[in-house]
Amino acid sequence: MGRYRIGVATGAWLFSGSHNRVQLWLVGARGEARLELRLRPARGQEEEFERDVPKDLGPLQFVKLRKHHSLVDDAWFCDCITVRGPGACEEATFFPCYRWVQGQDVLSLPEGTARLAGDNALDVFQKHREKELKERRRLYCWATWKEGLPRTIAAERQDDLPPNSRFHEEKRLDFEWALKAGALETVLKRVYTLLSSWSRLEDFDQIFWGQKSDLAERVHRCWRDDELFGYQFLNGANPMVLRRSASLPSRLVLPSGTEALGAQLERELQSGSLFEADFSLLDGIPANVIRGEKQYLAAPLVMLQMRPEGKLLPVVIQIQPPSPSCPAPPLFLPSDPPLAWLLAKIWVRNSDFQVHQLQYHLLSTHLVAEVIAVATMRCLPGLHPVFKLLIPHIRYTLEINTRARSQLISEGGIFDKAVSTGGGGHVHLLRRAMAQLTYRSLCPPDDLAARGLLGIPSALYAHDALRLWEIIARDDVVRGDPELQAWCREITEVGLCQAQDRATHEASESRSHLLLLKTIPDTQGLSSAETLAINLYCHPLAQVTDAPNPPQHGGPIRPGPQPGWDVPGSRWGSRALLVVIFLHAIQTG
Ligand SMILES: [Fe+2]
């Protein structure tokens, strides 16, 4: 009984037609009222309507929406409905929507307060959440992209996705524009360098223009330095490989004549200042063939020392592990001829690029986030507090990953065209990485402790990861909740293909915290430290130091003076840019 003020926030219209009539029901504990609204085709705006309701509705529980259906069924993306009243009552009741309203169905929006199942006395909410999940389970189905890898949303292309998981027009335009601008830049650079070879390091500048950042400029100035090389293992795009050595790695065979090196490594080991980055995961991965040209992959080991002032510096690089059929692999030292040492570091950076992009970027952030996004849509109703917490952060995960599967890592995709692990090696590597994926490896306190990286002042990533973890781990609202338990089961048993069997020595209560941390993806401002580091540094660092395939002349380098680069600059440069630009579009688009 009285006048209600209704605020309607519109996110987007598909078309700006003239059929913008909306039926809206206010549903209270004591009755409901049907109202007619005529909306203006606007985006990002809130319109307010005043309507008299002749009866007492009691506390509002739902609003229901139906858009007028016409021959041209123009969809309307409703952000939320706010209701004030009756009469002078100023307190607003908030009904979040954030969905497309289209077709003839009535969309039911519960009042926005988060509620766990079973702790509400009003049965209407329980019925609502069951109905909502039934519908979502129909829309969000699992599929297997490749055996042995996390399951994905069932969608071959982005057009197959449920409409509410698609990019909005603005996002789509941003993404596609970033790709087109990048492709244009790549073509220009290819033309610019078509006839030239790179014979000096400075020739790299031929492609270092266009899209670049302050960080890329800084890295460009000092990318050859040992200090930056070591720093990247601690705080660069991939801070996940480095670990403190507990013993000298068995693969490190020290030939005679390297006794001084052996003694130095032993001293560092005893003082706890010896670290290693081992890329054995790449050993035996088949390398790509790009336009008939064989590519190469290394599986290096880098030993590093932590200086008292916190600098991490490389001591020795072994490009390949030993093999029974080959002589002991050569070791590269900072005292080698400068170009030989630099090339050894470039091979390491290339290996780091492969492991970073596939194991940590694609698998640990994108594919795991997708599993959690699909499980969230299938298991958590909109009223659940964890759903409310996660949904802004998984908004575009499904479309980004679907695009990646159809353009980046697909057969004939950008990895096949431009990256040494393309052509199937990337799937091999992902499967190996998946076999190592455990809860423990995803959980920062456990992971950092296992890698001996706690308490190092210059390990900025480790500090940030732990601080974010502590903030998120305080939120234990979900422990013991049946809907959350169903969500965890869906993630581990279905999405991550029985990952619980690989989760040993871990407290089960840490899982929900872990999942919260892992789910927060890379497309939004709030993020986990790992996701931020691994996703957002892709572009500035990859632009300068991390190429998808290293410059080469007939295979990997050997010790001693190097003959020079003599690398067709256009080929290497344009391949690097192709990959980097796609990754950049994914981050910023
Ligand atoms: Fe990403």
Boltz pocket constraint, residues with backbone or C-beta under 6 A from the ligand:
constraints:
  - pocket:
      binder: B
      contacts: [[A, 361], [A, 366], [A, 522], [A, 535], [A, 583], [A, 586], [A, 587]]
      max_distance: 6.0
